[in-house]
Amino acid sequence: MLVSCNDGESGEGKPLEEVQTGKLFALLSEELCKYVTEKLRESLGHENWQLFVSSPPPWSAEYTLKVILERWFAVFSDSCLGNISVTSLGKGKQVFSWLYSLRMDFLRGNDLSGDQVRLFTETVQQILIAIRSPFAGLLDKEVSIHSSSAEEAMDIDRILLPYPGNDEGAEIGDQDEADSSIWLNWKKKNIKPLIVLDGANIGWKHGKNQKFSPLGIVLAFEFFNQRQLDCVCFLPETYWQRVDASPTSVCTWLSVWRDSGQLILTPASDYDDSYMLYYAQTHGGLIVSNDGFLDYMEQTNIDWQKRSLAKWLSHCRITFVFRDNEFIPNPSFHIEAAWEYICQSLRHNDTSPNQV
């Protein structure tokens, strides 16, 4: 059940309408991902189905919709997804094209009108019915667009969804109860640092240090976005030509993030580490990189600056590995200690992490 509220707000000052739209997208992507992967396994076999996609599940809403638009309809034109019909939108691929456009508008921060929210809710319900999702019935009760009931607004939080490593499912509102991952435990203590990605370092690591692979940046973005952590990535603008030459889906994602300000291209004549480290340190961020930044520290002869940076990196640098297309940040990273260090540093500079 979707509740929208023009005047009310929920969580971090966001309007209920925005919060619930995001949760509906999460529900839609979870159920579609499950449906698509099950059908692919049935049709292509357990060993070959992943050749159909470029990234292993779980998928973001935009990736799920792109898989359906760019690949699914070309192969499974007679599936139930092709028969979904919504008044004013059309049928099949037209419906999913509208959903993808709506998702991109939502990611860019554009507000949805009341009519769009109602149409979105209706469309999600039609899809859930078509794929026989047990959650379709949760959306059949209409709620006023001006409703301000916080209890009703949290109905989607109580939906049980499949969760990695938990066959029984986990409630969206309690994912940290189902998974001891450090990347979910931050919610217990109001820990939500900014994640700053070292784009060049991540891309080269995904390319096994033999080539720069833009897909690595996408995988890192998706990992933290799916865990509701804000991300920003710094990348030398000289690398953008390699992004343009990458697969269409990868280029599309990175272009959207660039246009929204999440992917920042640094001038070719400048040192990207300088921008990245400055931004992370002044915005309460954690930097994701395997670079020890020793060459950056060598640029100064002032010992206290070197020690200060080395101490910050020891608390706030997250190392990582890739296993094929799976991004794996250091599971031993101490996020609570890092957050405490960040808050102390920002308080020393009279800046709150909630203000940056």
C-alpha positions as CSV (number, residue, x, y, z in Angstrom):
1,M,0.0,0.0,0.0
2,L,1.5,3.3,-1.1
3,V,0.9,6.4,1.0
4,S,1.9,9.8,-0.3
5,C,1.9,13.0,1.8
6,N,2.4,16.5,0.4
7,D,3.0,18.0,3.8
8,G,4.4,15.1,5.9
9,E,7.9,13.9,6.0
10,S,9.5,10.6,6.9
11,G,13.1,9.8,7.8
12,E,15.9,12.2,7.2
13,G,13.4,14.9,6.2
14,K,12.2,13.2,3.0
15,P,8.6,13.4,2.0
16,L,6.6,10.3,2.6
17,E,5.7,10.2,-1.1
18,E,9.4,10.0,-2.0
19,V,10.2,7.4,0.6
20,Q,7.3,5.1,-0.4
21,T,8.1,5.5,-4.1
22,G,11.6,4.3,-3.4
23,K,10.3,1.3,-1.4
24,L,7.9,0.4,-4.2
25,F,10.8,0.4,-6.7
26,A,12.7,-1.9,-4.2
27,L,9.7,-4.3,-4.0
28,L,9.3,-4.3,-7.8
29,S,12.9,-5.0,-8.5
30,E,13.1,-7.8,-5.9
31,E,10.1,-9.6,-7.3
32,L,11.0,-9.1,-11.0
33,C,14.6,-10.2,-10.3
34,K,13.3,-13.4,-8.7
35,Y,10.9,-14.0,-11.5
36,V,13.4,-13.3,-14.3
37,T,16.2,-15.4,-12.8
38,E,13.9,-18.4,-12.1
39,K,12.6,-18.3,-15.7
40,L,16.2,-18.0,-17.1
41,R,17.3,-21.0,-15.1
42,E,14.3,-23.0,-16.4
43,S,15.0,-22.0,-20.0
44,L,18.8,-21.8,-20.2
45,G,19.9,-24.2,-17.5
46,H,21.5,-23.7,-14.1
47,E,25.0,-23.2,-15.6
48,N,24.2,-21.0,-18.6
49,W,21.5,-18.6,-17.4
50,Q,23.9,-15.9,-16.1
51,L,25.3,-15.5,-19.6
52,F,22.1,-13.7,-20.3
53,V,23.0,-10.9,-17.9
54,S,26.1,-8.9,-17.1
55,S,25.7,-8.7,-13.4
56,P,24.7,-11.3,-10.8
57,P,21.7,-10.6,-8.6
58,P,20.5,-8.9,-6.5
59,W,19.8,-6.1,-9.1
60,S,18.9,-2.5,-8.7
61,A,15.5,-1.4,-10.1
62,E,17.1,0.3,-13.1
63,Y,19.2,-2.7,-14.0
64,T,16.2,-5.0,-13.7
65,L,14.2,-2.8,-16.0
66,K,17.0,-2.6,-18.5
67,V,17.4,-6.4,-18.6
68,I,13.7,-6.7,-19.4
69,L,13.7,-4.0,-22.0
70,E,17.0,-4.8,-23.8
71,R,17.1,-8.6,-23.6
72,W,14.0,-10.2,-22.1
73,F,11.4,-9.1,-24.7
74,A,13.8,-10.1,-27.5
75,V,13.9,-13.7,-26.3
76,F,10.7,-14.2,-24.3
77,S,8.2,-12.1,-26.3
78,D,5.3,-14.4,-25.3
79,S,5.9,-14.2,-21.5
80,C,3.4,-12.7,-19.1
81,L,5.4,-9.5,-19.0
82,G,4.5,-8.9,-22.6
83,N,0.8,-9.2,-21.8
84,I,0.7,-6.6,-19.1
85,S,-1.6,-3.8,-20.1
86,V,-2.1,-0.4,-18.3
87,T,-4.5,2.2,-19.5
88,S,-2.7,5.3,-20.9
89,L,0.6,3.5,-21.0
90,G,0.0,0.7,-23.5
91,K,1.1,-2.9,-23.3
92,G,4.2,-4.9,-22.6
93,K,7.4,-3.1,-23.6
94,Q,5.6,0.3,-23.5
95,V,4.8,-0.2,-19.9
96,F,8.4,-1.1,-18.9
97,S,9.8,1.8,-21.0
98,W,7.6,4.2,-19.0
99,L,8.7,2.5,-15.7
100,Y,12.4,2.9,-16.7
101,S,11.9,6.6,-17.6
102,L,10.1,7.1,-14.3
103,R,12.9,5.4,-12.4
104,M,15.5,7.7,-14.1
105,D,13.5,10.8,-13.2
106,F,13.2,9.6,-9.6
107,L,17.0,9.0,-9.4
108,R,17.6,12.5,-10.7
109,G,15.6,13.9,-7.8
110,N,12.5,14.9,-9.8
111,D,9.3,14.9,-7.8
112,L,6.5,12.7,-8.9
113,S,3.0,14.1,-9.3
114,G,0.0,12.6,-7.5
115,D,-1.2,11.1,-10.8
116,Q,2.2,9.6,-11.5
117,V,2.3,8.0,-8.1
118,R,-1.2,6.5,-8.5
119,L,-0.3,5.2,-12.0
120,F,3.0,3.8,-10.7
121,T,1.2,2.0,-7.9
122,E,-1.4,0.5,-10.3
123,T,1.4,-0.6,-12.7
124,V,3.4,-2.3,-10.0
125,Q,0.3,-4.1,-8.9
126,Q,-0.4,-5.3,-12.4
127,I,3.1,-6.7,-12.7
128,L,3.0,-8.4,-9.3
129,I,-0.3,-10.0,-10.3
130,A,1.1,-11.2,-13.6
131,I,4.2,-12.8,-12.1
132,R,2.0,-14.2,-9.3
133,S,3.8,-12.4,-6.5
134,P,2.4,-13.0,-3.0
135,F,2.7,-9.3,-2.4
136,A,0.3,-8.1,-5.1
137,G,-2.6,-8.0,-2.6
138,L,-0.8,-5.4,-0.5
139,L,-1.3,-2.7,-3.1
140,D,-5.0,-3.2,-3.8
141,K,-6.2,-0.8,-1.1
142,E,-6.3,2.8,-2.3
143,V,-5.0,5.5,0.0
144,S,-5.5,9.3,-0.4
145,I,-2.6,11.1,-1.9
146,H,-2.9,13.5,1.0
147,S,-2.9,10.9,3.8
148,S,-0.5,11.6,6.6
149,S,-0.7,8.4,8.5
150,A,2.8,7.3,9.4
151,E,1.6,3.9,10.4
152,E,0.0,3.3,7.0
153,A,3.1,4.8,5.3
154,M,5.3,2.1,6.8
155,D,3.2,-0.9,5.4
156,I,5.7,-1.6,2.8
157,D,8.4,-1.9,5.5
158,R,6.6,-4.9,6.8
159,I,6.7,-6.8,3.5
160,L,8.8,-10.0,3.7
161,L,11.3,-10.2,0.9
162,P,13.9,-12.8,0.0
163,Y,17.3,-11.8,1.3
164,P,20.7,-13.2,0.4
165,G,21.6,-16.0,2.8
166,N,18.2,-16.2,4.3
167,D,15.7,-18.6,2.7
168,E,13.0,-17.5,5.0
169,G,13.1,-13.9,4.0
170,A,13.7,-10.7,5.9
171,E,11.6,-7.7,6.6
172,I,12.8,-4.6,4.7
173,G,12.7,-2.7,7.9
174,D,14.8,-5.3,9.7
175,Q,17.4,-6.4,7.2
176,D,20.1,-5.8,9.8
177,E,18.5,-8.5,11.9
178,A,18.8,-11.0,9.1
179,D,22.4,-10.1,8.0
180,S,25.3,-9.4,10.3
181,S,27.1,-7.6,7.5
182,I,28.8,-4.4,8.6
183,W,27.2,-2.7,5.7
184,L,23.8,-3.1,7.3
185,N,24.6,-2.7,11.0
186,W,25.1,1.0,10.6
187,K,21.4,1.5,10.8
188,K,21.3,0.4,14.4
189,K,23.3,3.3,15.6
190,N,22.4,6.0,13.0
191,I,25.6,5.5,11.1
192,K,25.4,6.7,7.5
193,P,28.7,8.0,6.2
194,L,29.2,9.2,2.6
195,I,31.0,6.6,0.4
196,V,33.7,8.1,-1.8
197,L,34.8,5.8,-4.7
198,D,38.3,5.9,-6.2
199,G,37.0,5.3,-9.7
200,A,40.3,4.7,-11.5
201,N,41.6,2.3,-8.8
202,I,38.3,0.4,-8.8
203,G,38.2,0.2,-12.6
204,W,41.7,-1.1,-12.9
205,K,41.1,-3.7,-10.1
206,H,38.1,-5.0,-11.9
207,G,40.2,-5.3,-15.0
208,K,42.7,-7.4,-13.0
209,N,45.2,-4.5,-13.3
210,Q,45.6,-5.3,-17.0
211,K,42.9,-2.9,-18.3
212,F,40.5,-0.3,-17.0
213,S,37.0,-1.7,-16.6
214,P,34.2,0.8,-16.1
215,L,31.9,-2.0,-15.0
216,G,33.8,-2.2,-11.8
217,I,32.6,1.3,-10.8
218,V,29.0,0.3,-11.6
219,L,29.3,-2.8,-9.4
220,A,30.8,-0.7,-6.5
221,F,28.0,1.9,-6.9
222,E,25.4,-0.8,-6.9
223,F,26.8,-2.5,-3.8
224,F,26.5,0.7,-1.7
225,N,23.3,2.0,-3.3
226,Q,21.5,-1.2,-2.5
227,R,22.5,-0.7,1.1
228,Q,21.1,2.8,1.1
229,L,24.5,4.5,1.4
230,D,25.1,7.7,-0.5
231,C,28.0,7.4,-3.0
232,V,30.1,9.8,-5.0
233,C,32.9,8.7,-7.4
234,F,35.9,10.7,-8.6
235,L,37.4,9.8,-12.0
236,P,40.0,11.5,-14.2
237,E,38.2,12.9,-17.2
238,T,40.8,11.2,-19.5
239,Y,39.1,7.9,-18.6
240,W,35.7,9.0,-20.0
241,Q,36.6,7.9,-23.5
242,R,37.0,4.4,-22.2
243,V,33.5,4.7,-20.6
244,D,32.1,5.7,-23.9
245,A,33.6,2.6,-25.5
246,S,32.1,0.3,-22.8
247,P,28.8,-1.6,-23.2
248,T,25.7,0.5,-23.5
249,S,24.3,-0.3,-20.1
250,V,27.5,0.6,-18.3
251,C,27.8,3.8,-20.2
252,T,24.2,4.7,-19.4
253,W,24.6,4.2,-15.7
254,L,27.7,6.2,-15.5
255,S,26.3,8.9,-17.6
256,V,23.3,9.2,-15.3
257,W,25.5,9.3,-12.2
258,R,27.7,11.9,-13.9
259,D,24.7,14.1,-14.8
260,S,23.3,13.8,-11.3
261,G,26.7,14.8,-9.7
262,Q,27.5,11.4,-8.2
263,L,30.3,10.8,-10.7
264,I,32.8,13.7,-10.7
265,L,35.3,14.0,-13.6
266,T,38.5,15.7,-12.5
267,P,40.5,17.8,-14.9
268,A,43.1,16.0,-17.0
269,S,45.8,18.4,-15.8
270,D,45.1,17.8,-12.1
271,Y,45.8,15.1,-9.6
272,D,42.5,13.2,-9.0
273,D,43.7,12.0,-5.6
274,S,43.8,15.6,-4.3
275,Y,40.0,16.2,-5.1
276,M,39.0,12.8,-3.8
277,L,40.9,12.9,-0.5
278,Y,39.9,16.5,0.2
279,Y,36.2,15.8,-0.5
280,A,36.1,12.6,1.7
281,Q,37.9,14.3,4.6
282,T,35.7,17.4,4.6
283,H,32.3,15.7,4.0
284,G,32.5,12.9,6.6
285,G,33.3,10.3,4.0
286,L,34.9,6.8,3.8
287,I,37.1,6.3,0.7
288,V,37.0,3.0,-1.2
289,S,40.4,2.3,-2.7
290,N,43.3,-0.1,-2.6
291,D,45.7,2.7,-3.1
292,G,47.8,3.6,0.0
293,F,48.3,7.1,-1.4
294,L,52.0,7.1,-0.6
295,D,52.8,9.1,-3.7
296,Y,50.3,11.7,-2.6
297,M,51.9,11.9,0.9
298,E,55.3,12.3,-0.7
299,Q,54.2,15.6,-2.2
300,T,54.5,17.3,1.1
301,N,57.5,17.7,3.4
302,I,55.4,18.6,6.4
303,D,55.5,15.6,8.7
304,W,52.3,16.4,10.7
305,Q,50.3,16.5,7.4
306,K,51.7,13.1,6.5
307,R,50.9,11.7,9.9
308,S,47.4,13.2,9.8
309,L,46.6,11.7,6.4
310,A,48.1,8.3,7.4
311,K,45.9,8.3,10.5
312,W,42.8,9.3,8.6
313,L,43.4,6.5,6.0
314,S,43.9,3.9,8.7
315,H,40.4,4.7,9.9
316,C,38.6,5.6,6.8
317,R,40.0,3.7,3.8
318,I,38.0,0.6,2.7
319,T,39.9,-1.9,0.7
320,F,38.1,-4.4,-1.6
321,V,38.4,-7.3,-4.0
322,F,36.3,-8.6,-7.0
323,R,35.3,-12.1,-7.6
324,D,34.3,-12.0,-11.3
325,N,31.5,-9.4,-11.2
326,E,31.0,-9.5,-7.4
327,F,32.3,-6.4,-5.5
328,I,33.5,-7.4,-2.0
329,P,34.6,-4.6,0.4
330,N,36.9,-5.6,3.3
331,P,34.6,-7.5,5.7
332,S,37.0,-6.6,8.6
333,F,36.5,-2.9,8.2
334,H,35.4,-1.3,11.5
335,I,32.6,1.0,10.4
336,E,31.7,2.1,14.0
337,A,35.2,3.1,14.8
338,A,35.5,4.9,11.5
339,W,32.2,6.8,12.1
340,E,33.4,7.8,15.6
341,Y,36.6,9.1,14.2
342,I,34.8,11.0,11.5
343,C,32.5,12.7,14.0
344,Q,35.4,13.6,16.2
345,S,37.3,15.1,13.3
346,L,34.4,17.1,12.0
347,R,33.5,18.3,15.5
348,H,37.1,19.5,15.8
349,N,36.5,21.5,12.6
350,D,33.0,22.7,13.9
351,T,31.3,20.7,11.2
352,S,28.6,18.1,11.7
353,P,28.4,15.1,9.4
354,N,24.7,15.7,9.0
355,Q,25.4,19.2,7.6
356,V,27.8,18.1,4.8
